[in-house]
Amino acid sequence: MNDLTKQEQEHVRGALRFLRARCGSYETLSRALGLGKSTASNLVAGAPVGPLAAFRIARFAKVGVDDVLTGRFPDPRACPHCGHVREEAAE
Protein backbone atom coordinates (compact mmCIF):
# COMPACT_ATOMS: atom_id res chain seq x y z
CA MET A 1 0.00 0.00 0.00
CA ASN A 2 1.23 3.50 -0.82
CA ASP A 3 0.31 6.64 1.07
CA LEU A 4 0.34 8.78 -2.09
CA THR A 5 -2.32 8.78 -4.80
CA LYS A 6 -1.36 8.00 -8.38
CA GLN A 7 -1.76 11.70 -9.22
CA GLU A 8 0.52 12.76 -6.35
CA GLN A 9 3.11 10.21 -7.47
CA GLU A 10 3.03 11.65 -11.00
CA HIS A 11 3.56 15.16 -9.62
CA VAL A 12 6.57 13.91 -7.63
CA ARG A 13 7.94 12.28 -10.79
CA GLY A 14 7.52 15.58 -12.64
CA ALA A 15 9.47 17.35 -9.91
CA LEU A 16 12.21 14.72 -10.17
CA ARG A 17 12.48 15.19 -13.94
CA PHE A 18 12.72 18.96 -13.47
CA LEU A 19 15.38 18.66 -10.77
CA ARG A 20 17.35 16.15 -12.84
CA ALA A 21 17.65 18.77 -15.57
CA ARG A 22 18.92 21.22 -12.97
CA CYS A 23 21.37 18.75 -11.35
CA GLY A 24 22.66 17.14 -14.54
CA SER A 25 21.93 13.49 -13.78
CA TYR A 26 19.69 11.26 -11.71
CA GLU A 27 22.74 9.98 -9.82
CA THR A 28 23.69 13.51 -8.75
CA LEU A 29 20.08 14.26 -7.84
CA SER A 30 19.77 11.04 -5.80
CA ARG A 31 22.93 11.98 -3.90
CA ALA A 32 21.63 15.52 -3.25
CA LEU A 33 18.34 14.11 -1.95
CA GLY A 34 20.09 11.58 0.27
CA LEU A 35 18.64 8.65 -1.66
CA GLY A 36 20.31 5.55 -3.07
CA LYS A 37 22.44 5.95 -6.21
CA SER A 38 19.71 4.96 -8.69
CA THR A 39 16.60 5.70 -6.64
CA ALA A 40 15.57 8.89 -8.47
CA SER A 41 15.79 7.22 -11.89
CA ASN A 42 13.87 4.19 -10.57
CA LEU A 43 11.09 6.44 -9.26
CA VAL A 44 10.78 8.28 -12.57
CA ALA A 45 10.72 4.92 -14.38
CA GLY A 46 7.64 3.88 -12.41
CA ALA A 47 8.71 2.55 -9.03
CA PRO A 48 6.19 3.46 -6.30
CA VAL A 49 6.82 6.94 -4.89
CA GLY A 50 6.47 7.33 -1.14
CA PRO A 51 6.07 10.35 1.11
CA LEU A 52 9.77 10.36 2.06
CA ALA A 53 10.80 11.17 -1.52
CA ALA A 54 8.23 13.98 -1.68
CA PHE A 55 9.51 15.49 1.58
CA ARG A 56 13.15 15.29 0.49
CA ILE A 57 12.34 16.91 -2.87
CA ALA A 58 10.43 19.71 -1.15
CA ARG A 59 13.29 20.35 1.27
CA PHE A 60 15.89 20.32 -1.52
CA ALA A 61 13.81 22.65 -3.72
CA LYS A 62 12.92 24.91 -0.76
CA VAL A 63 9.18 24.60 -1.43
CA GLY A 64 6.32 23.17 0.57
CA VAL A 65 5.64 19.46 0.26
CA ASP A 66 2.09 20.39 -0.75
CA ASP A 67 3.53 22.25 -3.76
CA VAL A 68 5.28 19.05 -4.86
CA LEU A 69 2.26 16.81 -4.27
CA THR A 70 -0.20 19.08 -6.07
CA GLY A 71 2.06 19.84 -9.04
CA ARG A 72 2.59 23.52 -8.26
CA PHE A 73 6.32 22.74 -8.21
CA PRO A 74 7.79 23.05 -10.68
CA ASP A 75 5.76 25.75 -12.37
CA PRO A 76 4.66 24.20 -15.68
CA ARG A 77 5.93 27.32 -17.47
CA ALA A 78 9.42 27.08 -15.91
CA CYS A 79 12.46 26.34 -18.03
CA PRO A 80 13.80 22.98 -16.83
CA HIS A 81 17.38 24.19 -17.14
CA CYS A 82 17.32 27.54 -15.38
CA GLY A 83 13.91 27.63 -13.70
CA HIS A 84 13.01 30.99 -15.24
CA VAL A 85 9.28 31.53 -15.67
CA ARG A 86 8.53 33.71 -18.62
CA GLU A 87 5.94 36.37 -17.91
CA GLU A 88 2.98 36.41 -20.22
CA ALA A 89 2.89 39.33 -22.62
CA ALA A 90 0.35 41.98 -21.68
CA GLU A 91 -2.57 42.03 -24.05
Backbone as numpy.savetxt, mean C-alpha at the origin, in Angstrom:
# Nx Ny Nz CAx CAy CAz Cx Cy Cz
-9.50 -17.87 8.47 -10.34 -16.69 8.47 -9.46 -15.44 8.47
-9.88 -14.44 7.72 -9.11 -13.19 7.65 -9.96 -12.07 8.21
-9.33 -11.16 8.92 -10.04 -10.04 9.54 -10.36 -8.94 8.55
-9.77 -8.95 7.37 -10.01 -7.90 6.38 -10.93 -8.41 5.28
-11.80 -7.53 4.79 -12.66 -7.90 3.67 -11.83 -8.00 2.40
-12.41 -8.60 1.38 -11.70 -8.68 0.09 -11.39 -7.29 -0.45
-12.32 -6.35 -0.28 -12.10 -4.98 -0.75 -10.95 -4.32 0.00
-10.92 -4.49 1.32 -9.82 -3.93 2.12 -8.48 -4.53 1.70
-8.47 -5.83 1.44 -7.24 -6.48 1.00 -6.77 -5.91 -0.34
-7.69 -5.63 -1.24 -7.32 -5.04 -2.53 -6.75 -3.63 -2.35
-7.31 -2.87 -1.42 -6.78 -1.53 -1.15 -5.37 -1.62 -0.58
-5.12 -2.58 0.29 -3.78 -2.77 0.84 -2.82 -3.16 -0.28
-3.25 -4.02 -1.19 -2.40 -4.41 -2.32 -2.08 -3.20 -3.20
-3.06 -2.33 -3.40 -2.82 -1.11 -4.17 -1.78 -0.23 -3.51
-1.87 -0.11 -2.18 -0.87 0.67 -1.44 0.52 0.04 -1.57
0.58 -1.29 -1.53 1.87 -1.97 -1.70 2.45 -1.70 -3.08
1.63 -1.76 -4.11 2.13 -1.50 -5.47 2.66 -0.06 -5.58
1.94 0.88 -4.99 2.37 2.28 -5.00 3.71 2.43 -4.27
3.81 1.85 -3.08 5.03 1.98 -2.30 6.20 1.24 -2.94
5.94 0.15 -3.66 7.01 -0.53 -4.38 7.63 0.38 -5.42
6.79 1.14 -6.11 7.31 2.08 -7.10 8.18 3.14 -6.43
7.80 3.53 -5.23 8.58 4.54 -4.50 9.87 3.96 -3.92
9.86 2.69 -3.52 11.03 2.07 -2.88 11.96 1.37 -3.87
11.47 1.08 -5.05 12.32 0.46 -6.07 12.14 -1.03 -6.25
11.80 -1.75 -5.18 11.58 -3.20 -5.31 10.74 -3.68 -4.14
10.13 -4.85 -4.34 9.35 -5.43 -3.24 10.26 -5.86 -2.10
11.46 -6.29 -2.40 12.39 -6.70 -1.35 12.75 -5.52 -0.45
13.04 -4.38 -1.06 13.34 -3.17 -0.28 12.13 -2.75 0.53
10.96 -2.80 -0.08 9.74 -2.43 0.63 9.48 -3.37 1.80
9.63 -4.68 1.58 9.43 -5.64 2.67 10.36 -5.34 3.84
11.61 -5.03 3.52 12.59 -4.70 4.57 12.15 -3.45 5.33
11.70 -2.43 4.59 11.29 -1.17 5.22 10.06 -1.37 6.11
9.20 -2.32 5.74 8.00 -2.58 6.52 8.24 -3.56 7.65
9.45 -4.13 7.70 9.75 -5.11 8.74 9.10 -6.46 8.48
8.90 -6.77 7.21 8.30 -8.04 6.81 9.38 -8.95 6.25
9.04 -10.20 6.01 9.97 -11.14 5.40 10.37 -10.67 4.00
11.49 -11.19 3.51 12.10 -10.73 2.26 11.13 -10.68 1.08
10.27 -11.67 0.93 9.36 -11.73 -0.22 7.90 -11.53 0.16
7.64 -11.09 1.37 6.26 -10.98 1.83 5.45 -9.98 1.02
5.98 -8.81 0.73 5.22 -7.80 0.00 4.84 -8.31 -1.38
5.77 -8.95 -2.09 5.44 -9.46 -3.42 4.43 -10.60 -3.33
4.51 -11.42 -2.29 3.53 -12.49 -2.10 2.13 -11.93 -1.85
2.05 -10.87 -1.07 0.75 -10.25 -0.79 0.14 -9.67 -2.05
0.94 -8.99 -2.85 0.44 -8.41 -4.10 0.00 -9.51 -5.06
0.69 -10.64 -5.02 0.37 -11.76 -5.91 -0.89 -12.51 -5.50
-1.44 -12.19 -4.32 -2.70 -12.81 -3.94 -2.74 -13.52 -2.61
-1.62 -13.54 -1.89 -1.64 -14.14 -0.56 -2.58 -13.32 0.33
-3.24 -13.97 1.29 -4.15 -13.22 2.17 -3.43 -12.08 2.90
-4.09 -10.93 2.93 -3.53 -9.74 3.58 -4.18 -9.62 4.96
-3.36 -9.50 5.97 -3.87 -9.36 7.33 -3.74 -7.93 7.84
-4.32 -7.67 9.00 -4.27 -6.33 9.58 -2.85 -5.84 9.87
-1.94 -6.74 10.21 -0.57 -6.32 10.53 0.08 -5.61 9.34
-0.11 -6.15 8.14 0.46 -5.52 6.95 -0.15 -4.13 6.76
-1.45 -4.01 6.95 -2.12 -2.70 6.79 -1.57 -1.69 7.79
-1.37 -2.10 9.03 -0.83 -1.19 10.05 0.60 -0.78 9.72
1.41 -1.72 9.28 2.80 -1.39 8.96 2.89 -0.45 7.75
2.03 -0.67 6.76 1.99 0.22 5.60 1.59 1.62 6.03
0.56 1.72 6.86 0.09 3.03 7.32 1.18 3.75 8.10
1.87 3.05 8.96 2.95 3.67 9.74 4.07 4.14 8.83
4.47 3.30 7.88 5.54 3.64 6.95 5.17 4.84 6.08
3.92 4.89 5.63 3.47 5.96 4.75 3.03 7.21 5.52
2.99 7.10 6.85 2.57 8.23 7.71 1.15 8.67 7.38
0.27 7.67 7.25 -1.16 7.91 7.04 -1.92 7.03 8.03
-3.19 7.31 8.17 -4.02 6.49 9.04 -4.29 5.13 8.42
-4.42 4.11 9.25 -4.71 2.77 8.73 -6.04 2.77 7.99
-6.97 3.61 8.41 -8.25 3.71 7.72 -8.07 4.20 6.28
-7.10 5.09 6.07 -6.82 5.56 4.71 -6.33 4.41 3.82
-5.55 3.52 4.37 -5.06 2.37 3.61 -6.21 1.41 3.33
-7.01 1.11 4.35 -8.08 0.12 4.20 -9.21 0.58 3.30
-9.44 1.89 3.23 -10.54 2.40 2.40 -10.09 2.81 1.01
-8.79 2.80 0.75 -8.29 3.15 -0.57 -8.02 4.63 -0.76
-8.09 5.41 0.32 -7.75 6.84 0.21 -6.25 7.05 0.09
-5.46 6.05 0.49 -4.03 6.06 0.26 -3.70 4.86 -0.61
-2.98 5.09 -1.67 -2.56 6.37 -2.21 -3.69 7.03 -2.98
-3.60 8.33 -3.10 -4.58 9.06 -3.90 -4.53 8.49 -5.31
-5.68 8.11 -5.87 -5.68 7.51 -7.21 -5.06 8.41 -8.29
-5.00 9.71 -8.03 -4.42 10.64 -9.00 -2.92 10.82 -8.80
-2.35 10.20 -7.77 -0.93 10.40 -7.44 -0.02 9.65 -8.40
1.07 10.30 -8.75 2.11 9.66 -9.56 2.76 8.58 -8.69
2.88 7.35 -9.18 3.46 6.29 -8.36 4.94 6.48 -8.09
5.60 7.32 -8.85 7.04 7.50 -8.67 7.39 8.63 -7.72
6.63 9.72 -7.78 6.97 10.85 -6.92 5.87 11.20 -5.92
4.66 10.68 -6.14 3.56 10.94 -5.23 2.83 12.25 -5.49
3.29 13.02 -6.48 2.67 14.30 -6.77 1.25 14.10 -7.28
0.32 14.89 -6.74 -1.06 14.85 -7.20 -1.30 16.11 -8.00
-1.59 15.91 -9.25 -1.81 17.03 -10.15 -3.16 17.66 -9.87
-3.15 18.98 -9.68 -4.41 19.68 -9.44 -5.18 19.77 -10.71
-6.49 19.64 -10.59 -7.36 19.72 -11.75 -7.39 21.16 -12.26
-7.40 21.31 -13.55 -7.46 22.65 -14.15 -8.80 23.29 -13.84
-8.76 24.56 -13.50 -9.99 25.29 -13.21 -10.78 25.47 -14.50
-12.08 25.24 -14.38 -12.91 25.35 -15.58 -13.59 26.67 -15.66
